[in-house]
Amino acid sequence: MSSRLNLLLLAFAISIASLVGACGDSLAHELITPDAADRYISQANKFAAAIKAKDAPATRADAMVSLARMLDDIKELLNRDLASHGRIQGLPSQLLVDRLRQVGHPLVWSEALGRFGAPVDLYKTALDLDQKGKRAHEALAGMLFGNFYDSFRDDPLKPILADGAQLQPLIEAGERLVKEYPRDPSTEEARFVTAILQIRAARAGVGDRRVRSARAREMMTQFQRDYPDSLRSAAIPVFLDALP
């Protein structure tokens, strides 16, 4: 494997680790014990009831984000089980998966990746309900990162499915997250991911390829200037070489 590709993969190992670590109120370091499963099920029931209630859109959006964040936490735990053992371990985990399905918010399974995916539809619906709400930044980040990290296996420049119309909404979500919430802890990662999405859009011929390439180059070089010590910056030459 080339040293340049090693840099690229290292950058994404860091990105994924930061995404896992950013899950607020997370139980990401706790096994799904019977007690943990009971807590998750209780919370899922509460959030699902709030989502179905005829409350204000902001209240329902808040419940959606809370449920999505919780599903992200559970997904990480179960995916670690799958990576280590090839299957979900333990009856509490299996019960939890079944109960989430029963309340109408099952974990998303990706056949192409062989693991559970992010609950991006919940984040998007929450954002549609409350565009400027107190948790809009969480919904934007969840939608952006969930879609992005579930779109490839090893190489972020080689999506599983052909890129197309879905790229521009994600780019806009990333740009909005960076512009409107510059102090959000995910800002560095959001800038990096959004720049890669611009590269993918240029390579896929979405819009004017020259404009896309120029914008992607500008975003990558600005990232490198703003985060010179980031290991993500070390991978930028790989991405710039991929521009059409």
C-alpha positions as CSV (number, residue, x, y, z in Angstrom):
1,M,0.0,0.0,0.0
2,S,1.4,3.4,-1.0
3,S,2.4,5.9,1.7
4,R,0.0,8.4,0.2
5,L,-2.9,6.0,0.5
6,N,-1.8,5.3,4.1
7,L,-2.1,9.0,4.8
8,L,-5.6,9.0,3.4
9,L,-6.8,6.0,5.5
10,L,-5.1,7.4,8.6
11,A,-7.0,10.7,8.2
12,F,-10.3,8.7,8.0
13,A,-9.4,6.6,11.0
14,I,-9.1,9.8,12.9
15,S,-12.3,11.2,11.5
16,I,-14.3,8.1,12.4
17,A,-12.8,8.0,15.9
18,S,-13.8,11.6,16.4
19,L,-17.3,10.9,15.2
20,V,-17.7,8.1,17.7
21,G,-16.3,10.2,20.5
22,A,-18.6,13.1,19.7
23,C,-21.8,11.2,20.7
24,G,-23.1,13.3,23.6
25,D,-24.7,11.4,26.5
26,S,-23.2,8.3,25.0
27,L,-22.9,4.8,26.5
28,A,-20.4,4.0,23.8
29,H,-18.0,2.4,26.3
30,E,-20.5,0.3,28.1
31,L,-21.6,-3.2,27.0
32,I,-25.3,-3.7,26.2
33,T,-26.1,-5.3,29.5
34,P,-29.7,-6.1,30.5
35,D,-29.8,-2.8,32.5
36,A,-28.4,-0.8,29.6
37,A,-30.9,-2.4,27.2
38,D,-33.7,-1.6,29.5
39,R,-32.6,2.1,29.6
40,Y,-32.3,2.3,25.9
41,I,-35.8,0.7,25.4
42,S,-37.3,3.1,28.0
43,Q,-35.8,6.1,26.2
44,A,-36.9,4.8,22.8
45,N,-40.5,4.5,24.0
46,K,-40.3,8.0,25.4
47,F,-38.8,9.6,22.3
48,A,-41.2,7.6,19.9
49,A,-44.2,8.8,21.9
50,A,-43.0,12.5,21.7
51,I,-42.5,12.2,18.0
52,K,-46.1,10.9,17.5
53,A,-47.6,13.5,19.7
54,K,-49.3,16.6,18.3
55,D,-46.8,18.9,20.0
56,A,-45.0,21.9,18.5
57,P,-42.6,21.0,15.6
58,A,-39.7,22.1,17.7
59,T,-40.6,19.6,20.5
60,R,-41.0,16.8,18.0
61,A,-37.7,17.7,16.3
62,D,-35.9,17.6,19.6
63,A,-37.2,14.1,20.3
64,M,-36.1,13.0,16.8
65,V,-32.6,14.3,17.4
66,S,-32.5,12.6,20.8
67,L,-33.7,9.3,19.3
68,A,-31.2,9.6,16.4
69,R,-28.3,10.2,18.7
70,M,-29.3,7.2,20.8
71,L,-29.6,5.0,17.8
72,D,-26.1,6.2,16.7
73,D,-24.8,5.1,20.1
74,I,-26.4,1.7,19.8
75,K,-25.2,1.3,16.2
76,E,-21.6,1.9,17.2
77,L,-21.8,-0.7,19.9
78,L,-23.4,-3.3,17.7
79,N,-21.0,-2.6,14.8
80,R,-18.1,-3.2,17.2
81,D,-19.7,-6.6,18.0
82,L,-20.0,-7.4,14.3
83,A,-16.4,-6.4,13.6
84,S,-15.1,-8.4,16.5
85,H,-17.3,-11.5,16.4
86,G,-19.2,-11.4,13.1
87,R,-22.6,-11.3,14.9
88,I,-24.5,-9.5,17.6
89,Q,-23.5,-10.8,21.0
90,G,-25.9,-11.5,23.8
91,L,-29.7,-11.7,24.4
92,P,-29.9,-8.0,25.7
93,S,-28.6,-6.8,22.4
94,Q,-30.9,-8.9,20.4
95,L,-33.9,-7.8,22.5
96,L,-32.9,-4.2,22.0
97,V,-32.8,-4.6,18.2
98,D,-36.3,-6.2,18.3
99,R,-37.8,-3.6,20.6
100,L,-36.5,-0.8,18.5
101,R,-38.2,-2.4,15.5
102,Q,-41.5,-2.7,17.4
103,V,-41.6,1.1,18.3
104,G,-41.2,1.9,14.6
105,H,-37.6,3.1,14.7
106,P,-35.4,0.1,13.7
107,L,-31.7,0.3,13.3
108,V,-30.8,0.7,9.6
109,W,-29.0,-2.2,8.1
110,S,-26.6,-1.7,5.2
111,E,-26.2,-4.8,3.2
112,A,-23.4,-3.2,1.1
113,L,-21.4,-2.4,4.2
114,G,-22.3,-5.4,6.3
115,R,-23.1,-3.3,9.3
116,F,-25.7,-1.0,10.8
117,G,-25.9,2.5,9.3
118,A,-26.7,5.9,10.7
119,P,-30.3,7.1,11.3
120,V,-30.0,9.9,8.7
121,D,-33.7,10.0,7.9
122,L,-34.4,11.0,11.5
123,Y,-31.8,13.8,11.4
124,K,-33.2,15.1,8.1
125,T,-36.8,15.0,9.3
126,A,-35.8,16.8,12.5
127,L,-34.1,19.5,10.4
128,D,-37.1,19.8,8.1
129,L,-39.4,20.3,11.2
130,D,-37.2,22.9,12.9
131,Q,-34.6,24.5,10.6
132,K,-33.3,27.0,13.1
133,G,-34.0,25.1,16.3
134,K,-31.7,24.7,19.3
135,R,-30.5,21.3,18.0
136,A,-30.3,22.1,14.3
137,H,-26.5,21.8,14.4
138,E,-26.8,18.3,15.7
139,A,-29.3,17.4,13.0
140,L,-27.0,18.9,10.3
141,A,-23.9,17.0,11.7
142,G,-25.8,13.8,12.0
143,M,-27.1,14.0,8.5
144,L,-23.8,15.0,7.0
145,F,-21.6,12.5,8.7
146,G,-24.0,9.7,8.7
147,N,-24.6,9.9,4.9
148,F,-20.9,10.4,4.2
149,Y,-19.4,7.6,6.3
150,D,-22.0,5.1,5.2
151,S,-21.3,5.9,1.5
152,F,-18.0,4.1,1.2
153,R,-16.0,1.1,2.5
154,D,-12.3,2.1,2.6
155,D,-11.8,4.9,0.1
156,P,-13.9,8.1,0.5
157,L,-13.3,8.8,-3.2
158,K,-14.9,5.6,-4.2
159,P,-18.6,5.6,-3.1
160,I,-20.5,2.4,-3.0
161,L,-23.2,3.9,-5.2
162,A,-22.8,6.4,-8.0
163,D,-22.9,9.9,-6.6
164,G,-25.5,12.2,-8.0
165,A,-28.3,14.6,-6.9
166,Q,-27.8,13.7,-3.2
167,L,-24.4,15.3,-3.1
168,Q,-25.5,19.0,-3.3
169,P,-27.9,18.8,-0.3
170,L,-25.1,17.3,1.8
171,I,-22.6,19.9,0.6
172,E,-25.1,22.6,1.6
173,A,-25.6,21.0,5.0
174,G,-21.9,21.0,5.6
175,E,-21.4,24.5,4.5
176,R,-24.3,25.7,6.7
177,L,-22.9,23.8,9.7
178,V,-19.5,25.5,9.3
179,K,-21.0,29.0,8.6
180,E,-23.7,29.1,11.2
181,Y,-22.1,27.1,14.0
182,P,-18.4,27.8,13.7
183,R,-17.8,26.9,17.4
184,D,-19.3,23.5,17.0
185,P,-16.7,20.8,18.0
186,S,-17.3,19.1,14.6
187,T,-16.3,22.1,12.5
188,E,-12.9,20.8,11.5
189,E,-14.3,17.4,10.4
190,A,-17.3,19.1,8.7
191,R,-15.0,21.2,6.6
192,F,-12.9,18.3,5.6
193,V,-15.9,16.1,4.7
194,T,-17.6,18.9,2.8
195,A,-14.4,19.5,0.7
196,I,-14.3,15.8,-0.1
197,L,-17.9,15.9,-1.2
198,Q,-17.1,18.8,-3.5
199,I,-14.3,16.6,-5.1
200,R,-16.8,13.8,-5.5
201,A,-19.3,16.1,-7.1
202,A,-16.6,17.3,-9.5
203,R,-15.7,13.8,-10.4
204,A,-19.3,12.8,-10.8
205,G,-20.0,15.8,-13.1
206,V,-22.6,17.4,-10.9
207,G,-22.9,20.9,-12.2
208,D,-20.0,22.7,-13.8
209,R,-17.0,20.5,-13.3
210,R,-14.4,23.3,-13.5
211,V,-16.3,25.4,-10.9
212,R,-16.6,22.3,-8.6
213,S,-12.9,21.5,-8.9
214,A,-11.9,25.1,-8.2
215,R,-14.1,25.3,-5.1
216,A,-12.9,21.9,-3.8
217,R,-9.3,23.0,-4.3
218,E,-10.0,26.3,-2.5
219,M,-11.6,24.4,0.4
220,M,-8.8,21.9,0.8
221,T,-6.0,24.5,0.7
222,Q,-7.9,26.7,3.2
223,F,-8.3,23.7,5.5
224,Q,-4.6,23.0,5.2
225,R,-3.8,26.6,6.2
226,D,-6.2,26.7,9.1
227,Y,-5.3,23.2,10.5
228,P,-1.6,22.8,9.6
229,D,-1.0,20.3,12.4
230,S,-4.0,18.1,11.7
231,L,-3.3,14.6,10.3
232,R,-6.2,15.2,8.0
233,S,-4.1,18.0,6.4
234,A,-1.4,15.4,5.6
235,A,-3.8,13.6,3.4
236,I,-4.9,16.6,1.4
237,P,-2.3,16.1,-1.5
238,V,-4.0,12.7,-2.1
239,F,-7.4,14.4,-2.6
240,L,-6.0,17.3,-4.7
241,D,-4.5,14.7,-7.0
242,A,-7.9,13.2,-7.5
243,L,-9.5,16.4,-8.8
244,P,-10.6,16.1,-12.5
